[in-house]
Amino acid sequence: MSPHVRRICLLLGVISGVGTSSALAADADHGADLAKRWCASCHVVANGQTQASADVPSFASVARRPGFSPERLAFFLLDPHPKMPNFPLSRSEAGDIAAYISSLR
Protein backbone atom coordinates (compact mmCIF):
# COMPACT_ATOMS: atom_id res chain seq x y z
CA MET A 1 0.00 0.00 0.00
CA SER A 2 1.41 3.36 -0.97
CA PRO A 3 2.01 6.06 1.65
CA HIS A 4 -0.64 8.21 -0.03
CA VAL A 5 -3.30 5.51 0.33
CA ARG A 6 -2.28 4.93 3.98
CA ARG A 7 -2.73 8.64 4.73
CA ILE A 8 -6.19 8.59 3.15
CA CYS A 9 -7.18 5.54 5.20
CA LEU A 10 -5.90 7.17 8.38
CA LEU A 11 -7.78 10.38 7.60
CA LEU A 12 -11.00 8.44 6.96
CA GLY A 13 -10.56 6.60 10.24
CA VAL A 14 -10.13 9.85 12.16
CA ILE A 15 -13.11 11.47 10.45
CA SER A 16 -15.35 8.50 11.15
CA GLY A 17 -14.39 8.66 14.83
CA VAL A 18 -15.48 12.29 15.15
CA GLY A 19 -19.17 11.40 14.98
CA THR A 20 -19.14 8.63 17.57
CA SER A 21 -21.91 8.53 20.12
CA SER A 22 -21.65 10.16 23.51
CA ALA A 23 -21.93 6.74 25.16
CA LEU A 24 -18.49 5.90 23.79
CA ALA A 25 -17.13 9.02 25.45
CA ALA A 26 -18.83 8.18 28.75
CA ASP A 27 -16.76 7.42 31.83
CA ALA A 28 -17.66 3.96 33.15
CA ASP A 29 -15.45 4.42 36.25
CA HIS A 30 -17.36 7.55 37.20
CA GLY A 31 -20.57 5.64 36.48
CA ALA A 32 -19.47 2.92 38.91
CA ASP A 33 -18.88 5.54 41.61
CA LEU A 34 -22.31 7.08 40.99
CA ALA A 35 -23.98 3.66 40.98
CA LYS A 36 -22.39 2.69 44.28
CA ARG A 37 -23.48 5.98 45.82
CA TRP A 38 -27.02 6.30 44.43
CA CYS A 39 -28.18 2.92 43.12
CA ALA A 40 -26.75 0.29 45.48
CA SER A 41 -29.49 0.69 48.07
CA CYS A 42 -31.89 -0.99 45.62
CA HIS A 43 -29.79 -2.68 42.89
CA VAL A 44 -26.82 -5.01 43.06
CA VAL A 45 -24.38 -2.78 41.21
CA ALA A 46 -21.10 -4.66 41.67
CA ASN A 47 -19.70 -8.10 42.40
CA GLY A 48 -19.46 -8.73 46.10
CA GLN A 49 -22.40 -6.54 47.03
CA THR A 50 -24.40 -8.51 49.57
CA GLN A 51 -27.56 -6.46 50.05
CA ALA A 52 -30.17 -4.98 47.69
CA SER A 53 -33.91 -5.04 47.12
CA ALA A 54 -35.19 -8.42 45.97
CA ASP A 55 -37.64 -7.05 43.41
CA VAL A 56 -35.22 -5.02 41.26
CA PRO A 57 -32.77 -6.34 38.66
CA SER A 58 -29.03 -6.36 39.22
CA PHE A 59 -27.01 -4.13 36.92
CA ALA A 60 -25.34 -7.21 35.41
CA SER A 61 -28.74 -8.66 34.49
CA VAL A 62 -29.78 -5.34 32.94
CA ALA A 63 -26.60 -5.36 30.82
CA ARG A 64 -27.34 -8.89 29.56
CA ARG A 65 -30.90 -8.17 28.45
CA PRO A 66 -31.58 -8.73 24.76
CA GLY A 67 -31.55 -5.45 22.93
CA PHE A 68 -29.63 -3.65 25.69
CA SER A 69 -28.34 -0.29 24.54
CA PRO A 70 -26.32 2.14 26.69
CA GLU A 71 -27.90 5.03 24.77
CA ARG A 72 -31.46 3.88 25.54
CA LEU A 73 -30.56 3.24 29.16
CA ALA A 74 -29.02 6.71 29.56
CA PHE A 75 -32.20 8.22 28.10
CA PHE A 76 -34.32 6.13 30.52
CA LEU A 77 -32.23 7.34 33.47
CA LEU A 78 -32.96 10.96 32.59
CA ASP A 79 -36.71 10.30 32.98
CA PRO A 80 -36.86 7.34 35.38
CA HIS A 81 -39.69 4.90 35.95
CA PRO A 82 -42.06 6.04 38.73
CA LYS A 83 -40.75 3.38 41.12
CA MET A 84 -37.23 4.82 40.88
CA PRO A 85 -36.17 7.71 43.10
CA ASN A 86 -35.90 11.03 41.32
CA PHE A 87 -32.15 11.57 41.18
CA PRO A 88 -31.30 14.74 39.28
CA LEU A 89 -28.80 13.19 36.84
CA SER A 90 -27.08 15.24 34.20
CA ARG A 91 -26.81 13.80 30.70
CA SER A 92 -23.16 12.97 31.25
CA GLU A 93 -23.90 11.24 34.59
CA ALA A 94 -26.66 9.17 32.97
CA GLY A 95 -24.24 8.27 30.18
CA ASP A 96 -21.56 7.34 32.70
CA ILE A 97 -23.92 5.02 34.62
CA ALA A 98 -25.10 3.45 31.37
CA ALA A 99 -21.47 2.93 30.30
CA TYR A 100 -20.74 1.26 33.63
CA ILE A 101 -23.73 -1.05 33.30
CA SER A 102 -22.67 -1.87 29.73
CA SER A 103 -19.22 -2.81 31.02
CA LEU A 104 -20.81 -5.56 33.14
CA ARG A 105 -21.84 -7.62 30.08
MDTraj code that builds the backbone (N, CA, C; nanometers):
import mdtraj as md
import numpy as np

residues = "MET SER PRO HIS VAL ARG ARG ILE CYS LEU LEU LEU GLY VAL ILE SER GLY VAL GLY THR SER SER ALA LEU ALA ALA ASP ALA ASP HIS GLY ALA ASP LEU ALA LYS ARG TRP CYS ALA SER CYS HIS VAL VAL ALA ASN GLY GLN THR GLN ALA SER ALA ASP VAL PRO SER PHE ALA SER VAL ALA ARG ARG PRO GLY PHE SER PRO GLU ARG LEU ALA PHE PHE LEU LEU ASP PRO HIS PRO LYS MET PRO ASN PHE PRO LEU SER ARG SER GLU ALA GLY ASP ILE ALA ALA TYR ILE SER SER LEU ARG".split()
xyz = np.array([
    [0.0859, -0.1169, 0.0000],
    [0.0000, 0.0000, 0.0000],
    [0.0908, 0.1234, 0.0000],
    [0.0583, 0.2160, -0.0845],
    [0.1415, 0.3358, -0.0965],
    [0.1191, 0.4282, 0.0238],
    [0.2160, 0.5124, 0.0533],
    [0.2006, 0.6063, 0.1652],
    [0.0799, 0.6987, 0.1474],
    [0.0509, 0.7338, 0.0241],
    [-0.0636, 0.8213, -0.0035],
    [-0.1953, 0.7515, 0.0357],
    [-0.2086, 0.6266, 0.0004],
    [-0.3296, 0.5506, 0.0330],
    [-0.3398, 0.5314, 0.1847],
    [-0.2272, 0.5068, 0.2508],
    [-0.2278, 0.4933, 0.3977],
    [-0.2765, 0.6214, 0.4636],
    [-0.2304, 0.7361, 0.4157],
    [-0.2735, 0.8645, 0.4729],
    [-0.4236, 0.8840, 0.4554],
    [-0.4743, 0.8467, 0.3391],
    [-0.6187, 0.8595, 0.3148],
    [-0.6966, 0.7688, 0.4100],
    [-0.6503, 0.6471, 0.4282],
    [-0.7177, 0.5536, 0.5200],
    [-0.7140, 0.6064, 0.6634],
    [-0.6011, 0.6608, 0.7040],
    [-0.5897, 0.7175, 0.8379],
    [-0.6842, 0.8356, 0.8545],
    [-0.6899, 0.9227, 0.7559],
    [-0.7783, 1.0379, 0.7602],
    [-0.9249, 0.9943, 0.7690],
    [-0.9626, 0.8946, 0.6909],
    [-1.0999, 0.8437, 0.6962],
    [-1.1315, 0.7847, 0.8330],
    [-1.0360, 0.7158, 0.8912],
    [-1.0559, 0.6599, 1.0244],
    [-1.0762, 0.7682, 1.1291],
    [-0.9990, 0.8737, 1.1220],
    [-1.0125, 0.9846, 1.2161],
    [-1.1462, 1.0543, 1.1970],
    [-1.1837, 1.0801, 1.0727],
    [-1.3105, 1.1475, 1.0451],
    [-1.4284, 1.0641, 1.0930],
    [-1.4237, 0.9340, 1.0715],
    [-1.5354, 0.8497, 1.1151],
    [-1.5462, 0.8461, 1.2666],
    [-1.4362, 0.8649, 1.3373],
    [-1.4386, 0.8659, 1.4831],
    [-1.4940, 0.9933, 1.5419],
    [-1.4997, 1.1015, 1.4647],
    [-1.5483, 1.2293, 1.5148],
    [-1.6959, 1.2219, 1.5500],
    [-1.7732, 1.1456, 1.4751],
    [-1.9171, 1.1399, 1.4976],
    [-1.9618, 1.0286, 1.5896],
    [-1.8746, 0.9732, 1.6697],
    [-1.9138, 0.8628, 1.7568],
    [-2.0114, 0.9101, 1.8627],
    [-2.0874, 0.8173, 1.9151],
    [-2.1913, 0.8528, 2.0117],
    [-2.1311, 0.8958, 2.1444],
    [-2.2107, 0.9689, 2.2218],
    [-2.1647, 1.0164, 2.3515],
    [-2.1433, 0.9012, 2.4488],
    [-2.2112, 0.7879, 2.4269],
    [-2.1925, 0.6735, 2.5161],
    [-2.0497, 0.6217, 2.5081],
    [-1.9877, 0.6338, 2.3908],
    [-1.8493, 0.5897, 2.3785],
    [-1.7563, 0.6817, 2.4544],
    [-1.7946, 0.8063, 2.4725],
    [-1.7130, 0.9020, 2.5449],
    [-1.7446, 0.9003, 2.6940],
    [-1.8417, 0.8226, 2.7354],
    [-1.8829, 0.8181, 2.8750],
    [-1.7741, 0.7544, 2.9603],
    [-1.7760, 0.7879, 3.0871],
    [-1.6759, 0.7418, 3.1833],
    [-1.7366, 0.6333, 3.2727],
    [-1.7086, 0.5080, 3.2399],
    [-1.7656, 0.3956, 3.3153],
    [-1.7167, 0.3944, 3.4600],
    [-1.5941, 0.4379, 3.4863],
    [-1.5446, 0.4421, 3.6247],
    [-1.6240, 0.5419, 3.7083],
    [-1.6524, 0.6570, 3.6498],
    [-1.7360, 0.7553, 3.7195],
    [-1.8767, 0.6998, 3.7382],
    [-1.9262, 0.6276, 3.6367],
    [-2.0568, 0.5637, 3.6477],
    [-2.0620, 0.4628, 3.7611],
    [-1.9531, 0.3886, 3.7808],
    [-1.9467, 0.2923, 3.8912],
    [-1.9544, 0.3648, 4.0253],
    [-1.8831, 0.4756, 4.0366],
    [-1.8881, 0.5540, 4.1606],
    [-2.0294, 0.6058, 4.1879],
    [-2.0937, 0.6589, 4.0832],
    [-2.2310, 0.7082, 4.0987],
    [-2.3256, 0.5951, 4.1366],
    [-2.3112, 0.4801, 4.0706],
    [-2.3985, 0.3659, 4.0980],
    [-2.3837, 0.3180, 4.2415],
    [-2.2609, 0.3132, 4.2896],
    [-2.2391, 0.2689, 4.4280],
    [-2.2981, 0.3671, 4.5269],
    [-2.2957, 0.4949, 4.4925],
    [-2.3479, 0.5981, 4.5823],
    [-2.5001, 0.6055, 4.5772],
    [-2.5591, 0.6023, 4.4581],
    [-2.7017, 0.6301, 4.4433],
    [-2.7885, 0.5080, 4.4166],
    [-2.7348, 0.4027, 4.3600],
    [-2.8182, 0.2916, 4.3124],
    [-2.8085, 0.1655, 4.3980],
    [-2.7019, 0.1537, 4.4763],
    [-2.6752, 0.0288, 4.5482],
    [-2.7734, 0.0003, 4.6608],
    [-2.8508, 0.0977, 4.7020],
    [-2.9489, 0.0686, 4.8072],
    [-3.0624, -0.0183, 4.7539],
    [-3.0840, -0.0168, 4.6221],
    [-3.1891, -0.0992, 4.5621],
    [-3.1336, -0.2076, 4.4702],
    [-3.0343, -0.1755, 4.3888],
    [-2.9792, -0.2680, 4.2892],
    [-2.8453, -0.3263, 4.3356],
    [-2.8184, -0.4492, 4.2938],
    [-2.6824, -0.5008, 4.3059],
    [-2.6058, -0.4372, 4.1908],
    [-2.5087, -0.3527, 4.2242],
    [-2.4382, -0.2779, 4.1215],
    [-2.2978, -0.3304, 4.0951],
    [-2.2468, -0.4162, 4.1836],
    [-2.1099, -0.4661, 4.1673],
    [-2.0973, -0.6045, 4.2292],
    [-2.0002, -0.6789, 4.1806],
    [-1.9705, -0.8098, 4.2396],
    [-1.9334, -0.7903, 4.3860],
    [-1.9779, -0.8802, 4.4682],
    [-1.9456, -0.8734, 4.6099],
    [-2.0458, -0.7950, 4.6927],
    [-2.1379, -0.7253, 4.6281],
    [-2.2404, -0.6537, 4.7033],
    [-2.3349, -0.7565, 4.7619],
    [-2.3626, -0.7464, 4.8899],
    [-2.4404, -0.8506, 4.9568],
    [-2.5848, -0.8127, 4.9839],
    [-2.6211, -0.6857, 4.9689],
    [-2.7556, -0.6460, 5.0047],
    [-2.8152, -0.5547, 4.8979],
    [-2.9399, -0.5808, 4.8626],
    [-3.0165, -0.4979, 4.7694],
    [-3.1622, -0.5408, 4.7785],
    [-3.2501, -0.4672, 4.7145],
    [-3.3911, -0.5043, 4.7121],
    [-3.4094, -0.6284, 4.6263],
    [-3.4980, -0.7154, 4.6677],
    [-3.5192, -0.8418, 4.5971],
    [-3.5966, -0.8241, 4.4673],
    [-3.6748, -0.7189, 4.4559],
    [-3.7640, -0.7053, 4.3411],
    [-3.7092, -0.6159, 4.2295],
    [-3.5812, -0.5844, 4.2319],
    [-3.5215, -0.5019, 4.1257],
    [-3.4056, -0.5791, 4.0612],
    [-3.3829, -0.5588, 3.9331],
    [-3.2765, -0.6343, 3.8658],
    [-3.1370, -0.5844, 3.9042],
    [-3.0428, -0.6761, 3.9025],
    [-2.9032, -0.6363, 3.9219],
    [-2.8574, -0.5635, 3.7966],
    [-2.7533, -0.4832, 3.8089],
    [-2.7012, -0.4134, 3.6925],
    [-2.6452, -0.5107, 3.5896],
    [-2.5870, -0.6212, 3.6351],
    [-2.5343, -0.7214, 3.5406],
    [-2.6475, -0.7832, 3.4598],
    [-2.7620, -0.8089, 3.5239],
    [-2.8743, -0.8665, 3.4489],
    [-2.9334, -0.7654, 3.3513],
    [-2.9328, -0.6378, 3.3868],
    [-2.9781, -0.5344, 3.2936],
    [-2.8871, -0.5320, 3.1713],
    [-2.7568, -0.5402, 3.1925],
    [-2.6599, -0.5359, 3.0822],
    [-2.6753, -0.6540, 2.9872],
    [-2.7213, -0.7682, 3.0393],
    [-2.7337, -0.8890, 2.9560],
    [-2.8690, -0.9015, 2.8875],
    [-2.9580, -0.8089, 2.9080],
    [-3.0904, -0.8171, 2.8445],
    [-3.0771, -0.8077, 2.6931],
    [-3.1592, -0.8855, 2.6221],
    [-3.1583, -0.8735, 2.4756],
    [-3.1959, -0.7309, 2.4347],
    [-3.1260, -0.6786, 2.3410],
    [-3.1545, -0.5448, 2.2925],
    [-3.1020, -0.4337, 2.3816],
    [-3.0187, -0.4685, 2.4813],
    [-2.9630, -0.3652, 2.5690],
    [-2.8857, -0.2629, 2.4867],
    [-2.9043, -0.1385, 2.5203],
    [-2.8336, -0.0291, 2.4542],
    [-2.7967, 0.0751, 2.5589],
    [-2.6690, 0.1107, 2.5722],
    [-2.6321, 0.2141, 2.6689],
    [-2.7012, 0.3474, 2.6401],
    [-2.7234, 0.3780, 2.5123],
    [-2.7901, 0.5032, 2.4774],
    [-2.9341, 0.5053, 2.5270],
    [-3.0073, 0.3953, 2.5060],
    [-3.1458, 0.3880, 2.5538],
    [-3.1523, 0.3926, 2.7060],
    [-3.0579, 0.3242, 2.7705],
    [-3.0562, 0.3243, 2.9164],
    [-3.0281, 0.4647, 2.9703],
    [-2.9328, 0.5345, 2.9111],
    [-2.9019, 0.6705, 2.9555],
    [-3.0253, 0.7595, 2.9418],
    [-3.0973, 0.7456, 2.8312],
    [-3.2205, 0.8224, 2.8103],
    [-3.3236, 0.7877, 2.9178],
    [-3.3386, 0.6584, 2.9480],
    [-3.4316, 0.6134, 3.0518],
    [-3.3954, 0.6753, 3.1867],
    [-3.2661, 0.6812, 3.2176],
    [-3.2227, 0.7340, 3.3470],
    [-3.2521, 0.8829, 3.3621],
    [-3.2630, 0.9529, 3.2513],
    [-3.2956, 1.0956, 3.2587],
    [-3.4426, 1.1189, 3.2927],
    [-3.5283, 1.0218, 3.2661],
    [-3.6706, 1.0297, 3.2975],
    [-3.7121, 0.8951, 3.3565],
    [-3.6721, 0.8688, 3.4823],
    [-3.6863, 0.7338, 3.5377],
    [-3.8297, 0.6881, 3.5575],
    [-3.8427, 0.5569, 3.5652],
    [-3.9688, 0.4902, 3.5949],
    [-4.0203, 0.5408, 3.7297],
    [-4.1509, 0.5502, 3.7473],
    [-4.2061, 0.6040, 3.8728],
    [-4.1576, 0.5347, 3.9995],
    [-4.1219, 0.4064, 3.9917],
    [-4.0749, 0.3376, 4.1124],
    [-3.9326, 0.3773, 4.1508],
    [-3.8606, 0.4405, 4.0583],
    [-3.7233, 0.4815, 4.0879],
    [-3.7230, 0.6170, 4.1567],
    [-3.6289, 0.6379, 4.2488],
    [-3.6171, 0.7711, 4.3099],
    [-3.5823, 0.8742, 4.2030],
    [-3.6183, 0.9970, 4.2277],
    [-3.5902, 1.1033, 4.1321],
    [-3.4531, 1.1640, 4.1611],
    [-3.3490, 1.1025, 4.1056],
    [-3.2153, 1.1570, 4.1184],
    [-3.1934, 1.2554, 4.0041],
    [-3.1513, 1.3748, 4.0343],
    [-3.1298, 1.4738, 3.9275],
    [-2.9978, 1.4467, 3.8539],
    [-3.0002, 1.3532, 3.7596],
    [-2.8801, 1.3186, 3.6842],
    [-2.8624, 1.4121, 3.5659],
    [-2.7386, 1.4509, 3.5429],
    [-2.7080, 1.5242, 3.4200],
    [-2.6988, 1.4227, 3.3070],
    [-2.6954, 1.4706, 3.1841],
    [-2.6814, 1.3797, 3.0699],
    [-2.5510, 1.3016, 3.0779],
    [-2.4437, 1.3685, 3.1184],
    [-2.3157, 1.2972, 3.1254],
    [-2.3163, 1.1934, 3.2369],
    [-2.3806, 1.2223, 3.3505],
    [-2.3897, 1.1239, 3.4587],
    [-2.4725, 1.0037, 3.4157],
    [-2.5842, 1.0279, 3.3473],
    [-2.6662, 0.9170, 3.2967],
    [-2.5851, 0.8334, 3.1977],
    [-2.5099, 0.8987, 3.1119],
    [-2.4242, 0.8269, 3.0177],
    [-2.3157, 0.7478, 3.0877],
    [-2.2598, 0.8031, 3.1949],
    [-2.1558, 0.7339, 3.2702],
    [-2.2112, 0.6083, 3.3375],
    [-2.3291, 0.6191, 3.3971],
    [-2.3918, 0.5025, 3.4615],
    [-2.4245, 0.3972, 3.3560],
    [-2.4783, 0.4396, 3.2437],
    [-2.5100, 0.3453, 3.1366],
    [-2.3838, 0.2775, 3.0845],
    [-2.2741, 0.3521, 3.0737],
    [-2.1470, 0.2930, 3.0297],
    [-2.0970, 0.1915, 3.1309],
    [-2.1137, 0.2214, 3.2584],
    [-2.0738, 0.1258, 3.3625],
    [-2.1570, -0.0015, 3.3520],
    [-2.2873, 0.0133, 3.3394],
    [-2.3731, -0.1048, 3.3295],
    [-2.3350, -0.1847, 3.2050],
    [-2.3090, -0.1184, 3.0958],
    [-2.2675, -0.1870, 2.9730],
    [-2.1375, -0.2642, 2.9927],
    [-2.0494, -0.2128, 3.0774],
    [-1.9216, -0.2807, 3.1022],
    [-1.9379, -0.4120, 3.1778],
    [-2.0561, -0.4350, 3.2350],
    [-2.0815, -0.5558, 3.3135],
    [-2.1271, -0.6737, 3.2276],
    [-2.1395, -0.6546, 3.0980],
    [-2.1840, -0.7618, 3.0082],
    [-2.0925, -0.8796, 3.0137],
])
top = md.Topology()
chain = top.add_chain()
for i, resn in enumerate(residues, 1):
    res = top.add_residue(resn, chain, resSeq=i)
    for name in ("N", "CA", "C"):
        top.add_atom(name, md.element.get_by_symbol(name[0]), res)
traj = md.Trajectory(xyz[None], top)
